[in-house]
């Protein structure tokens, strides 16, 4: 099993660039045991997942070296001290309504679709508050596609994928949410966790990691 590209290593934490198609943690069944955490633990047995990326999503993922650091970093995520950015290619061209800082917003409540797991849905009656900020980065690689920079302000399951679908611009290559009538243009979900920034919990230094977008 190959290790994913290592972006950062110190005595407290690790940062990797997870490829699309690799689980973050083991799934159900013997065919879903190969995952990022299992591969990393062959070299760093103490390494523990702090947050997850969908199997189809590539990009930066943080691991803690030991349970105490895992708890500390998990708390930083809960208190929104971790700043994440993604890039995606979507169908069509979303119309921006920028704020004073140049960001447009998608603010739609979400919940798990319990009858159709693992999907999530917009639910104004029972969904949890969910906020995504986005900016256009220009044309995508195919006609009628756009490249977006995304900042999830909350961490709902499949938030970026569901929010973009809800405004009529699903992510290209999405096997769960792209409408069936849309012909596939990519062999993978074009969603990548490109930036991760936070204050190091031990040294206090500002950490900013970048993973090149592979599409």
N, C-alpha and C positions, 0 to 999 in steps of 0.2 A: 504494500500500500504506500503510495507516494504521499509525502507531506505536502500540504498546500503551501504556497509561497509565504515565508515568514517576513513580516513587515517590521516588527519590533520585538525585542526580547530584553527584559531586565529581570531582576530577582523577584519581582512582585507580579508582573503581568506579561502577557504575550498578545500580539496582534497578528492576525493572518488575513490573507486575501483568499476567501473561499471561492472555489469555482462553482459555476452553475451545474446543477445535477448532483451535488453532494449534500446529503443531510447534515444538519448541524449536530444533532444528537441521534441516538438509535431510535428507530421506529419499531412498530409491531411486526413480528415475524422474523425468521432467520435471514430473509433476503434484504432486510433493512438494518442490518447491524453495522455495515460500513458507513462511517460518518466522520465528520471533522474531529469531534472530540475523541473518538477511538483512535484515529490516526495520530493525533497530537500526543495522546497519552502513551504511545509506544516510546516516545522520546522524553516527554515531561509527564511522568505518571501522576503528578500532583495537580496538573492543569484541569481547571473546571470551567465550563461554559458560564458566561455572565448574561448573554442575550443570544437570540437566535436570528438567523436569516432563513427565509423559505428555501426549500431545496432548489427551486428554480432560480433563485436570486443569487447573484455573485457579489463579492466585495468584502469589505472590512468586517471582521468579527473579533471581539475581545474575549480573552480567556484569563482567568485569575489563577495564580499559583498558590493554591491552598484555599481551604474553606473560609478562613478569616478574611482574606482579600476578596474572595467571591462575594461575601456578605457586604463588604464595604463598597465594592463596585456596583453591586445590584442596587444598593441604596442610592447611589449616585444616579442611576438610571431612573429610579422611582421619583427622585426629586428633580428630575429633568436637568441634571448638571452635565449630561452627556449630549453633545451636539452632533447630529448625524445629517449628512447630505447624501442624496442619491441622484443618479441620472437615469432617465428612461427615454425610450422612443415610443411615442403614442400615435394612434391614428388621428388624422385630422389636425387642425390647428386651433387649440383652445384660445378663446378671446380673453386677454388679460384685463383685470381690473386692479391695477397696482395700488398699494398703500404708499405712504411717504417714503418707505425704504425700497420700493420697487417690487414687492412681493404681492402676488394674488393669493386668494385664500379659498380653500374648500372646507366648509364647516358643516359636516353632516353626521348625525349620530349613527353609530354602528353597533351591531351585535353578531354573535355567531349564528349562522343559519342551522339550527339544531337538526332539522330534517334533511339537510344536505351538507353535512360535514364533509370536507373541512372548509366549506365556503363561509363567507361572512356576507351580511346584507346591511343596507341602510334601513333603519327603523326609527321613525320619529317618535313613536310611543314608548319604546322600551330600549332603544339603543343608548350607548354611552357616548358622551361628548367626544368628538373626534375632529382634529384640525390638521390640515396639511397646507403648507405654503409652497408656491411654485413660481418659477420664472422660465420663460422661453429662452433656449439657447440657440434657436434658429431651426432651419430645415433639418429633417431627418434624412436617413440614407435612401429612402424611396419616395416617390411622389406621394403627396398627401399624408406625410408623416412629419412630426415635430419632435425635436430633442428638448427635454425639460430637465431643469434642476429642481429637486424636490427636498423639502424639509418637513418631515413629520413632527408635529408638536405634541402628539400623543402616540401611543404605541399599540393600537388595536391590531388584531390579527388581519393580515392582508390589507391594511389600511390604504396604502398607496394604490394598490390594484383596484380596490372597490371604489375609492373616491374618484379616481380617474374614469372608471367605467360610468360612474353616476353622472358625471358631467358630459358624457358622450364621447370620451376619448380614451378607450381602453389601451393598455400597454401592448405593443406588438409582441406576438409570440406567447401570449398568456394562455396556457392550456385550460385554465379554470373559468376565466371571465371574458375572454374575447368572444364576441358574438359568432355563432356558427357560420353565419353567411359571409363572414370576413375571411378571405383566403389567407392562409398563413404566409408570412413574409420572412420569418426567421425560425430557426430550428430550436431556439431557446427563448425564454422570457427576457426581454430587453430591459432589465432593471438591475442596477448595480449600486451597491453601497460604496460611494466613492470617497467620502471624507468622514473622519471621526475626530472630534476634539473634546478635550476634558482636562481638568487639573489633576495631575498625578496625585493619588491619595497619600503617598508617603513623602515624596520630595517637594510637592507643591508646585512643580514646574508645569508650565502650559504644554500640553501634548497635542499635536496636530498631525494626523496620519492621512495619507492620500494613496488610493489604489487606482492605477490607470484604468480607464473605461475600456473594456475589450470589444466594444461594438460601436 
